[in-house]
Amino acid sequence: MIGLASERPNILFIMSDDHATKAVSAYDDSLMQTPNIDRIADNGIRFDRAYVGNAICGPSRATMLTGKHSHGNGFYSNEWSGAFDGNQQTFPRLLQGAGYQTAVIGKWHLYSDPVGFDHWEVIHNNFEQGSYYNPVFRSASGKQESVGYVSELVTDRAIKWLDDAVLDDAPFFLFYSHKTPHRDWMPAPPELASWDDNEKVAEPATLFRSMNGEVQARQQARMSIAENMTEKDVKLSKARNMTADQERLWLDAFAQGNAVFETSDLSPEDVVRWKYQRYIKTYLASVKSMDREIGRLLDHLEKLGLSDNTIVIYTSDQGFFLGENGWFDKRWMDEVSSRTPLLMQWPGVINPGITSEAMVQNIDFAPTILEMAGVSAHSPMHGISLRPLLEVPDLTWERDLYYHFYENPGFHGVARHYGINTGRYKLIHYYQDSEWELFDLENDPSDLVNLYGEPQYAVLTEELKKRLKKLRKDYAVPAEEPEAPWYHSYLIRAAEMLLQ
């Protein structure tokens, strides 16, 4: 590639869905190896305290595109926000206007046709989730059925687009977006072929944590492995949307283990253990397939001679509970939910193998990418550019982060809450229930001990409340919040029935 691309970097932005840092071996190798995602960390920077501002798929993506919290971009909820307004300022539109070739391929989850992209092929269905096997893609040309596994198909399309992009002198921005490892964690054919139900993954220490005595929000949530996982989640029911050959491979992997489970006299605790194993192993298997495909795309960049002039960023739309608290899913301000992987490589700018403890957030992605490309925003964003940290990762960087989850009533019954994360302390307000939580992350990194109301923390609590109030004022968070439509509870029930 010549011309403009030699002066301005290409940008490959890789986003996964619900990928917990604990399942990225660059962060923690106790569960699995992700050698291809780790390549990005090895060749660049790993951010150890990267967070999202609203840990739910669509709102997180809207924040990433706009550099604004949910109240600033208007997309509050997967379930009732409607379609994302792509005509507002987004960084892909700004890149496109500055001469970049732009494309999004894979999961979109914003209920709209992408704006600001010269080319788009997004996973399609009524809930914008698509399917792991034989997904339908939507593009400017209409809907197209496909046969195959989703991470492979997304990568095939990304490679094809890259092959066409190198024929142009303009630099490119590719948003390469995976469905994986979103619920319901369906492994790819290679992982099915090698499936072994006898292998065990270590259980989290809090798998059987009781919520008795905790705030109402935690007691009322519907995200328990014991009570809220479906037969589809743990592969006891027949998989859908498969060809005959795919279904045969699926049955070969799970039928025997299912028969043993259904004929065994297990205690309630052992049932949870069995469900956890099926959950975590299929989750990790789907991550393995995605990691393999990311490696295939990175290899293709090298084959095309693009690696030296391409910024590569890897992140997820949020984290995920991998059995902690006995839970699955996301939505909470808890560390495992609101914290997300963030890795960047930029040859010649970022030294390989460095780390940063700076507090950063997904509102920062848009201004960072724009500064990397030498493009200015037309109007202010909530986020700030991380460019200074790329060259001086231990730069003094004091900052409070704001979090706000709006989706209640919602599918998992998680209460609306907002809060402040200072890096050391986290103060959370469940304002519908008039309840609070305070955590000391240095001594309690798993958000287990609520210190709110303890006399020795009274002064600190008041200080944090003032800082939280200031954050809300600085971001102009409105006092009046959007409400879910009256029929929303019926839609939740319909979605629950579809998951059975």
N, C-alpha and C positions, 0 to 999 in steps of 0.2 A: 504494500500500500504506500502511495506517495502523496505528495501535495499536502493538503491540510492536515491529514492524519500524522504527518511527521512533525507538525507543530503543536497539534492538540491531541491529547491522549484519547484512545478508544476507551470505552467503559463497559465492562460486563458486570451487571448487578444481579447476583444470584439470591433468590429468596426461597426459603422453604416454608412449610406450614406446621406450626406447633412443635418445633424442634428444640427440645430442652438442651441447655449447655451440658448437662450430665451425659448426654448421648452424642457429644462431640469429643473425640479423644484428645484434641488439642487443649481442651479444658479439663477433661476427666476421663481417664482410660479404664475405669473400673467396670463399665458396662459393655463397651464395644470399641472397635477401631474404625476410624473414618479417615483413611490415609489420604484421600483426595481432597477433602475439605481441609485437612491438616496441611496440605501443600501450600494453601493460601497463607496460613499462619506462619509456616516455616519460611516463606518468602517475604513476609511483611509483618504486620502488627496484629496482635490479639488484644482486644479491649475486654478487660475483665469485669467492668461494671457498666455494661450497656443495658438499657432498659427501654421499655415501651411505655406510652402514656395511657393506653387503654388496651388491655390484653385480650383482644377479640379480633378475629381475622380481618373483616372488612374495614372497621375503623382504624386498625393499625396500618393497613395499606393506604387508606386515605391520608393518614398522617404522614406516612413516608413520602407520598407524592407531593403533598402541599407544604410540608414543613410546619404544619399547624396542628394543634390539639383538636380533638373532635368538635368542640364548640366553634372552632375557627373555620373548619372545612365543611361542617354541616352533616357529617356522616357519623352518627352516634352508635348505630346498632346494626348487626347483621340482619336482624329480624324485622325491623319496622322503619328503618331510615329511608326506604325507597332507593332510587338510583343515585349514585354518586354524580355530582355536578362536575363533569370533566372540563367545562368551559371556564372554571376558575383557574387561577394561576397554579400551575404544577411545574415541577422541574423538567419533565420530558417535553412539555410545550415550549419552555424556554430554550432547551437544547435544540429542539427542532427548528425554532426560529433563528437560532444562531448557526444553522448549517449542518447540524449533526443528522446522520441517518438514525432513525429511532424505531425500535421494535419491541413489542411485548409478546412473549410466547409462553403459554402455560396457564397457571391459575390466575384469575383476575379478581373474582368475588366482590365486585362492586355494582353488579346489576345494571351496568351501562355498557355501551360500546366505548372502548378506549379512545380518548382524544389526546392528540399530541404525538401519535405514533404513525409513522409512515406505513408500518406493517404490523398487523396484530392477528394472532391466532390464539384464542383463549378457550379454556375448558368450559363446557356449557352444560347446564341443566337448570331445573327450576330453582334450585338453591345455590347455584353457582359453585357447587362442590365437584361435580363431575364424578367419574367412577375410576377405580384403579385399573379395571380391565375394559378395553374397548370403549374408551370415552368418546363423546361427541365434542368436536371443536367448532367454535364460532369465529367467523372472520368477516371481513367486508364483503366477501363473496357469498356468505350464507353459512349454513350448518353442514358439517361433513362428518360422517361416521368413520370410525377407524377400528382396526383390529390390532391388539397388542397391549402392552403394559404401559401405564401412563408416563413414568419417568423416562422410559426409552423413547416413546413417541414424542414427548416434549423436546428431548435432546435431538432426535432426528430432524425436527422442524427448525430448531435453533441452528444446527449445523448447515442445513440447506440455506437458511437466510444469511449466515455468515459467508458462505461460498459466493452468494450473489453480492454481498456488501463489499467484498474486497475488490470488486470490479469498479467501484466508485472511488473517487479521490477523497470524498468527505469522511471524517471520522464517524464512528458509530457509537450509539448507546443501545445495548441489548439488555432488556429486563427479562431474565431467564427464570421463570417462576414455577416452582414445583408444588404439586398437591401434597406430596409426601412430607411428613408422616401423619397427615390428618386422619382422624377417625374415619374408617374402621380398620386402618392398619393392615392392608392386604399385602402379603409378601409377593414378590415377583417369581416367575417360574424357576429361576436358578435356586432361590431360597426354598421354594416348595420342594424341589427335587432332593434337597439335602436336609429336609426337616427332620428333627429328632425330638420327640416329646419327652424323652428321658433327660435331656439336658436341662439344667436348672440355672436360673439367674438369682443372685443374692437378693433377698428381700430388703426393702428400706426399713430402717429402725422404727418408723412411725406407721407401718402398714396397718396396725391395729389400734391406732390412736383413738381415744374416745373424745367426742366433742362436748360431753357433759361439763357444764360449768363455763364453757366458752361463750362468746357473744352469740346472740340469736342468729346472726348471719351465717356463722359456721354450722350451727345446729340444723338450720333449715335448708342448706344447700343440697342439691340433688346431683351429686357427682361421685357417689360412693361405688367402689369396685364391688362391694358386697351386695348393694341394693339396686344400683342404677345401670350396671352394665347389662347389655342385652345378649341374647344367644348369638346374634350376628357379630357382636364385638369379640366374643371369645370363640368364634368359629364352630359353634354347636349347630347352627342352622346353615342350610345350603347357601353357598355364595350365589350372587345374582350377576346377570349381564356377562356371562362367560360363554365361550364356544365349547363344544363338546370336548375337545382336547384339553382346554384349560380346566374345565370342570373335573375331568378325569385326574389330572395332576393334583388338583385341590383335594379331592376325596382321598387320593393315595396318601397325601400328607397328614390329613386330620382324622380320617374315619376311625382308625384303630384307637387313637387317644380318646376320641369322643366316646367310643363304645366302653372303654375302661372307666371313664368318668361316670357315665350314665348307669353303670352296673355296680359301682362301688358305694359302700355305705360310709360316706364322709361326714365328719363333724362340720358345723358351720365355719369354723376356723380353717379347716382343710379345704372347704369349697372356695373360700377367699384366696387361699394360697394357690389353688389350681387356676382360678380365674386370673390372678396376678401373673402367673407364669405364661399363660396364653396371651395375655395382654402385652406384657413387656417384651416377650420374644417376637411377636408379630410386629410390634412397633419397631423394635431394633432391626428386624429383617427388612422392613420397608425403608428404613434409613440406609441400610447397606446397599440396597438397589439404587437409591438416589445418589449416594456417594460414588458408586461405580459410574453412573452416568455423568456426574460432574467431572470425574476424571476423564471421561471420553471427550467432553467438550473442551477441557483444558488442554488435552493432547492435540485436539484439532486446531486450537489457537496456535500452538507451537508449530504444527505442520504447515499452517498458513503463513508463518513468519510474523505473527502479530503479538506474541507474548511480551516483547520488550517495550511495546508502546501501548499496552492495554492495562488499565487499572482493573483489578478484580476485587469485588466486594462480596462477602458472604454474610447473610444474616437470616433470621426467621421473623415471622410476623409477631411472635411472642414465644415464651417458654411453654412448659407443660408439666403437669403433675404426673410423675412416673411411680405412682403408688404412695408417695408421701401423703401423710394424713389419711391413708386408705383411699385416696382420691385419684381420679383421672380428670382431664380437661384443664382449663386455664382460667381467665377472667379476674383472678384475684391480684391484689398488689403484693402478694407473697413473692419471695425471691424466685422460687422455681417457676412462677407464672409470668411475672413482669420482667424478669431478666432474660436477655436474649443473646445468642452468640453474635459477635461482630468481628469479622476478620477482613483485613485489607492488604492487598499487595500493589505496589506501584514501583516498578523497576527504576532505579536511579533517583528515587525520592525517598521511599521508605526503606530503611535498613532491614535486612531479613532477621526474623526471629525475635522481634522486640515485643514488649507488652506495655499496656497502659492501665493504670488504676483510676483514671479520670472518670468522673460521673458524666455519662453521655446518654442520649436518648434518641428515639427514632424521629423526633422533630428536627434533629440535626442532619439527617441524611441528605435532604434536599439542598440546604445551603452548602454542605460539604461538596457534593457532586458538582454543583454549579461553580464553586470556586476552583475545583480541580480542572474544569473545562474552560475557565476564564469567561464565564457568563454571569451577568448580573441579574438579580431578581428585579421585577418591576415594582413590587410592593413588599413591605416587611413580612418576615416569617417569625414564628415563635422560636425556631431553632437557631443555632449558631454553627458556623463552620468549624469542623474538627481539624482543618488543615494544619494549624500550629502544632497539634499533638502528633502529627505524622512524622515530623522532623525532630521534635523534642518531646518524647512520650512522657517524661517525668516533669513536664511543665507544671507549675503551680496552677491548679484548676479547681477553685472552690465554687461549688454550685449546689443549689437545691433543685430537686426534680419534682414535678407535679404529676399526679396520676388521677384519672377520673374514669370510673366504669359506670355506664348508664343503663345497661340492658337488663332492667327489671321492670315489669315481669319478663322473665326470660326462660329459655329452655332448661337451664340448670338451676334456676331459682337463686342465683347469686345476688345479694343485695347491692343496690347502688352504693358506691362509696367513692370518696376522694381522699387524697392524702399527700404527704410530703416525705421525701426520702433525702436525707442529708448525707448519706454515705455511712454514717455511724448510727443514726436513729431513723426510725420510720414511725410516723403518726398517721393513723387511718381513722376516718370518720364515716361510720355507717349511718348516714343522716336520716334515712327513712325509719330507723329504729332508735335514733338518738343514742348510739353506742360508739365507743372509741376503742382503739387498740394502740399500744405503744410498744415498740420492739427495739432492743439494743442489738444491732446487727453484729457488733464486734464480739459480744458474748453469746449471742443467740442468732446465728446466721440462718436458722431454719424457721424463724418466726413462730416459736413455740410458746414463749412465756410473755403474756400480756402484762405489761408494767403499768398500764394506765390506772390511775387512782391510788397508786402506792405513794404514801406521803413523801418519801425521799426523792420522788420524781416530779413533785408538784411544780417546782420552779422551772425545770426543764420543759415540762408539758406546756406551761403557759408561754414560754419562749417559742416553742415549736408551733403553737397555735397562731402566734403573731406572724411567724414566718410563712405559715400556710396561708393565712389571710392575705399577706403581701403577694404571694405567688398568684393567688386567685385574682387579685387586683391588677397585677402586672400583665397577666394574660387576658384580662377583661372577661373572666368567666361570668356569664349571666346568672342572675339569681333565679330566673324562671327557667325550668328545664323542659325539654320536649317530653311528651307523654306517648306511650304506646297506644295505638288505636284500640277501640273497644273490643274488636273481634280478635285481638292478638292471642288471647288465651286459647281460643279455638284452634288457631294455627299451630300453637305449641303442641296441643294434643295430637293434631294431625301428623306433625313431624315425628312425635314419639311413636305413633303407630307405624309409620314408615320404617322406623329403625328396628322394629321387632323382627 
